[in-house]
């Protein structure tokens, strides 16, 4: 499992499953929200000119060279798009 630490005791983790990748946002080491998505779709999101990945409680919004993370329509943090892509490549 790969993780990126955010502010306010939040963490974005990536768990590789047999056919998908599970994105998990944890708050104080307790799972808060998660989303399962194919790794290929997540990598495509980093490469193409798409500004938002998925709808629902967990959203990723790309702006410039960063990815903003929203949970329940509230901004919780930003990570560099290159770091996001690097973590995804580590899951291959």
C-alpha positions in Angstrom: 0.0 0.0 0.0 1.3 3.5 -0.9 0.3 6.6 1.0 0.5 10.4 0.6 0.2 12.4 3.8 -2.0 15.5 3.8 -2.5 18.3 6.3 -4.8 18.0 9.4 -3.9 14.3 10.1 -5.3 13.2 6.8 -3.8 10.5 4.5 -4.5 9.4 1.0 -3.6 5.7 0.5 -3.6 3.5 -2.5 -4.4 -0.2 -2.1 -3.8 -2.5 -5.0 -6.5 -5.1 -5.5 -6.7 -7.8 -8.1 -8.6 -5.8 -10.7 -8.8 -2.3 -9.2 -7.1 0.2 -7.0 -8.7 1.4 -3.8 -8.2 5.0 -2.9 -8.7 5.6 0.8 -8.8 8.9 2.7 -8.0 8.3 6.4 -8.5 10.8 9.2 -6.5 10.1 12.4 -5.7 6.6 11.0 -9.4 5.7 10.7 -10.9 5.1 7.2 -13.1 8.1 6.3 -14.0 7.5 2.7 -12.8 5.3 -0.2 -13.3 4.7 -3.9 -12.4 1.7 -6.1 -11.2 2.5 -9.6 -9.1 0.8 -12.3 -5.4 1.8 -12.3 -5.5 2.5 -16.0 -8.3 5.1 -15.5 -6.4 6.8 -12.7 -3.2 7.0 -14.9 -5.3 8.4 -17.8 -6.6 11.1 -15.5 -3.1 12.3 -14.8 -2.1 12.3 -18.5 -5.2 13.7 -20.4 -6.8 17.1 -20.2 -9.5 15.9 -17.9 -10.2 18.2 -14.9 -12.2 15.9 -12.6 -12.1 12.2 -11.7 -15.3 10.6 -10.5 -18.4 12.0 -8.8 -19.5 11.1 -5.4 -18.1 11.6 -1.9 -14.4 11.4 -3.0 -13.4 13.7 -5.9 -10.1 14.5 -7.5 -9.9 17.8 -9.3 -6.8 18.6 -11.5 -5.7 22.3 -11.7 -2.4 23.2 -13.3 0.2 20.7 -11.9 -1.8 19.8 -8.7 -4.6 17.6 -7.8 -7.1 18.9 -5.2 -8.9 16.3 -3.1 -12.5 16.9 -2.0 -14.6 14.8 0.4 -18.3 15.5 0.5 -17.7 18.7 -1.5 -15.2 20.0 1.0 -11.6 20.7 0.1 -9.2 18.6 2.2 -5.9 18.9 0.5 -3.7 19.2 -2.6 -1.0 17.0 -3.9 1.4 17.4 -6.8 0.1 15.6 -9.9 3.6 14.2 -10.5 3.7 12.7 -7.0 0.2 11.2 -7.6 1.4 9.7 -10.9 4.5 8.3 -9.2 2.5 6.5 -6.6 0.3 5.0 -9.2 3.3 3.8 -11.2 4.6 2.1 -8.0 1.4 0.0 -7.9 2.0 -1.5 -11.4 
